[in-house]
């Protein structure tokens, strides 16, 4: 006897969920005996079933009466709330029941289950809460991880905790992992070589066409799109129009994000016929809007669904026979070095591309338009990068600490959390008071986990609760977790979070009046609903919150993103990174702000959402985190030592005042740094001091007397602290350096014996045959020394037959005319007298006839 479908089940047909007759055979039905045997004998199994096999709805129903299950429940994890609802309604319909009887579901803010529920469909984060509350999962007999290939961080954590719970508390707990495109062998290995069961899918033929969009060379694309993906959006629009003209059935378009969905929707709505519905589909939409997108259109209508990856798996959208795939997906990438996440648009993986293509063949033969070439397709990565390798790990590390694990490697992972991400998460959680210095969870951290929101937002709520404004913090937390409630399409959004709080208050008071006023009513209602849920969960009473306290509350969530103005639109954050606004706005005039939402650019992050923050509030909120620094530095602009006392919050300088009585050692160190910046030649060198160091450099470098100190430019600069430091007492500027006795500073480090050696071997003067004492010129100490120079008139050298030497080094002799003009340079005086002098003599006799010019000058 055939069961009659329930009223609820019949209604599901109109919501886009196909009710399959009980006697319909699906591919997965053929392998259910294998699944039962594997779970009975090995307690573990991996099911790889192609799209359309029926695994999501057939397998739980087939297992709920197994003897090993007893009176325990089956938990099945679904990645998305919409899919969880749809699956529960479908399976309940097959049993001719309402949801909440044998089949129920539990998602955030919604629980449709009861005491008779045997199959409970939950979103992935719910499992973590359940297992943390009851590590033995006493009332659960089987945990099913559906669509595991999506590799959300919650599913990876859930599987790791389930395997740990099974090993320690519940050896009889069964675990089944299911997907169409996962790496089944790797998952099997993780679960002690669990049996891998393969099932074919029920997929109709899908013809694939590759569409090659033309790159845009500056300016808008054909349909007016801007940006790096404008040509791809062009290709999507053209493919949709081609499909509407040539292909039967409804159309599903995969786009990377909400922005692209809105752009393409705008263009298609302006060009489509009246019988064509253009419907968006993404996670932030209201349930009503999502249901409309997956439901069958009215008779005589065709629909084009513009979706993110939400429609990639689990969810069957009735009537779809054409898929247009932009080939892009938007994923968050976390940068441990900056502590910020950034959405990046990347090509899809082969597995995702195959999943998307399969959407066109779920109910009949179809067509897939891929907006990339077949050559590009060959270069796609096999699988989508797991979230655990690229997302913020703060929540994961906190959950592990609650579980009692400080080292993630103590658990079993398909991909272990990266060390850099774990390290950064620990530092953040410690700064938020959630972990102690050993990495163990604190009482404050336990409260944060129970909130179910990111640790940053949980800390904000707890701090606000202490002040009696917890309801404002709940509203802020819901707002930060949601898509923006303001619609600024084509304009720059005002980033002031207070503006959004005012709008939410008005929406709550009079929603009809606010509709159509640049407000997205769906997200706004979701924010209010989520805020109410958080208040109830955290047992927070409503009050009269002051929206001007938003900055103070956000600072508790983002202490590293308190930012200080450095130019009109540019700020420096407490973490040391930069942040900026794109244009002037209502908070860009404030000296201090909290940058709550930024794009994650490691150098200069764009600020999307923030609030002003008063200096007095910062100094009160974080008084224990303030530091007083006595900073003595060299001011290169003013060429003087600058001593100040600074009050700092992390990298921000909040107050600054002159420092009286600065540490003399710090002053000297700053002055020496300044001398190095200015260069050693900036010192007030006297002739005596300069001559002395040149002679020492000559003896050390040219004569090889290395026992003497290095008085070259580089040597003096290197040892400034040693030779000059003791002579800088009371000096604080470049001008004051004129008072320093450099000769005394140089000679103070040289013994009397070495000074005598210097005087004897590198004299300042030399006596020539005429009886005159002539000064020697030594090479500049800043370069490699040459032989000293003796500059004398030719007549003064008569009677000297050989070149004089200093420390065994022949002098370089500059011979001058009676008028002091250069005549000859020589290092070989004997050769000059013998060969060159005769020619020089003729010239000199002609110009200076009154002077005696002997024939043999070497003899006097």
PEKAFEN-V43264 format. One line per field, one symbol per residue. burial: 1 if it has 9 or more other ideal C-beta (glycine too) atoms within 8 Angstrom, else 0. A space follows every 10 residues. Layout:
burial: ???
This chain:
burial: 0000010111 0110111010 0000011110 1101110110 0011111111 1111111111 1111010110 0111111111 1111111111 1111111011 1111111100 0110001111 1111111111 1100101001 1111111111 1111111111 1111110001 0011111111 1101011101 1001111010 1111010001 1010010000 1000100011 1111111111 1111001011 1111111101 1111111100 0100010111 1101100011 1011101000 1111111101 1111111111 1111111111 1111110111 1110101111 1111111111 1110011111 1100011001 0011111111 1111111111 1110100100 1011101100 1111110111 0101100000 1101111110 1011111111 1111100011 1111111111 1101110100 0001111111 1111011000 1001000011 1111111111 1111101101 0000101011 1111111111 1111100011 1111101111 1000101101 0111111101 1101111111 1011101110 1100010001 1101100011 1111111111 0101000010 0100011111 1111110000 0010000011 1111111111 1110100111 1110111011 0011101100 1011011001 0110111001 0001101100 1110010110 0001010110 1000101111 0111111111 0011011011 1111111100 0010010011 1110011001 1001100100 0000001100
